[in-house]
Amino acid sequence: MRISTANSYDRTIDVLQKRQSELSKLQSQLATGKRVQKASDDPVSATLSETARNRLARTEADLRSLEASRASLQQAESGLAESGELIQQVRDLLVAAGNGTYGPNEREDIARQLEGLRERLIGVANLKDNAGRTLFGGLGGASTPFVDTYPPPAGEVQFNGQRGQAAAGDRSLPQTLDGHAIWMEIPRGNGSFVVNFPTPPAVNAGSVRSDLGGVVDSSLATGDPYRIDFASGAGGIEYTITNTTTGLPVTGHQNVPYEAGKSVTFDGLRIQLDGSPAPGDQLLVSPVSSANPTDIFEVVKNAIDTLRKPDNAVRTHELGRAMTELDAGLDKVLLARGRAGEWLNRADSMEKLMGDRSADYEIEISRLEDLDLVKGISDFQTKQTGLEAALKAYAQVQRLSLFSVING
C-alpha cells in the first residue's frame, strides 16, 4: 500500500489543530466559568437561557417599581397617621370650646388654633414623595391637588387632582392615593339627616341642641324633610313637627309639651332635643344626599366660624354637628390608612415571591450556561495530555524519511 507522506502530514496537522482548538475552547470556558459563550456553542441552551434572562430582567424591573411604590405608600401611610392625629386634636379643641364658662376671648384663641390645624391638614394632603410626586393626587393632574381659598368670603378647599384610585396588580402597587375620597367626601350630619336652624334662635332663647348621632334608623325613615316649630302653650313650650314635603303635621306630634332631654320619635327618626327653646324657634331636619358631601376642611372652617358667632344655641348645635362630621372624617382617614397598610403587607409578599422567581431564573440560566468546573478541569487535563502525546508522536514521525536512511 502506497502512503503519501504529504497527505499524512496534512491529516496529522488537521488533527493537532483540532485538538488545540478544543483545548483553547476549554481553557476559555474555565476562565469564564461559562459552557455556552455564544449561540453557536449550544443553540438550544442559548435560546432557553436568553428567554430566562429576559424574564429575570422583567422581574428585576418589577422589583424596582415595587420598591418605589413601597416607599411612596410608607410616606402616604405616615401622612394619614399625622392627619388622624390632627383631626383628633381638632376634636379635642371643639370639646373644650363647649365649655360654658368660656368667653369670646377663649373661643377666639381656640379658633386661631383650629386655623393652624386646618393649614397643617392641607399641608398633609399636599405631601409629595421623594420623586416629587403628590401622594394624594389620585390619578394625577396637579402638582398641588388641594388648593385653599380660605379665609372668607370664598372659604373652601378645591381638589385639582384627578379623582380615582389606581388598582393594585399582580406585579405592581399604587404609588398615590385618592385624596378626594379621603378628605373631600365626608357625609353631612350623621350621614342620613342633618339638623339646621333656618333662622337664628330668639334672643335669650337658651340653647337648643339636636343630636342625631347613632339614633336615626334610616331603614324606617321616609327621607322627607321635617320642621320642628316651638311655640307657647297652656303648659309652657310646645312643639309641632311638620312634614315640609306634604305640608302636614306628623300624626301625634302637634302641640306636644316640650320636655328637655326627651327623645322624639317620628317616621322612623329619633331625635333628642335639649335646652330651653323660646317661642318662634325652629329646627329643620333634612335628609342628606351622598351626591352633596362636605369635606374635612369645610368642617373645620365651619367650626372656626361657629366659634365666632354670638348665639350660644347655634354655637352649641353647630359644634356638636362638627364633631359628628369629624368622627366620620376620621373614619375615612383610618380606612385609607388601613388600605395603605394592607398594600404594604402585600408588597412584602410580592417582594418575596419576585425574589423567589429571580432566584429560579438565575438557577435556570446557570444550569443552561455555566460550566461544570470539575468536569471541565478533568476534560482539560485529558485533552492537554492527549495533545502533548500527539505533538511528541508527530515530532518523532516527522524526523523519519527515506532520505534520512539513504543519507545515513
ABEGO torsion letter per residue (X at the ends): XBBBAAAAAAAAAAAAAAAAAAAAAAAAAAAAGBABABAAABAAAAAAAAAAAAAAAAAAAAAAAAAAAAAAAAAAAAAAAAAAAAAAAAAAAAAAAABAABBAAAAAAAAAAAAAAAAAAAAAAABBBAAGBBAAAEAEGBABABBBAOBOAAGBBBBABBBEBBBBBAABBBABBBAAAAAABBBBEAGABBBBBABBBBBGAEBBBBBABGABBAAABAGBBBBBBBBBBAAEBBBBBBBAAAGBBBBGABGBBBBBGBBBBBGGBBBBBBEBBBBGBBBBBBBBBAABBBBAAAAAAAAAAAAABABAAAAAAAAAAAAAAAAAAAAAAAAAAAAAAAAAAAAAAAAAAAAAAAAAAAAAAAAAABBBAAAAAAAAAAAAAAAAAAAAAAAAAAABBAAAAAAX
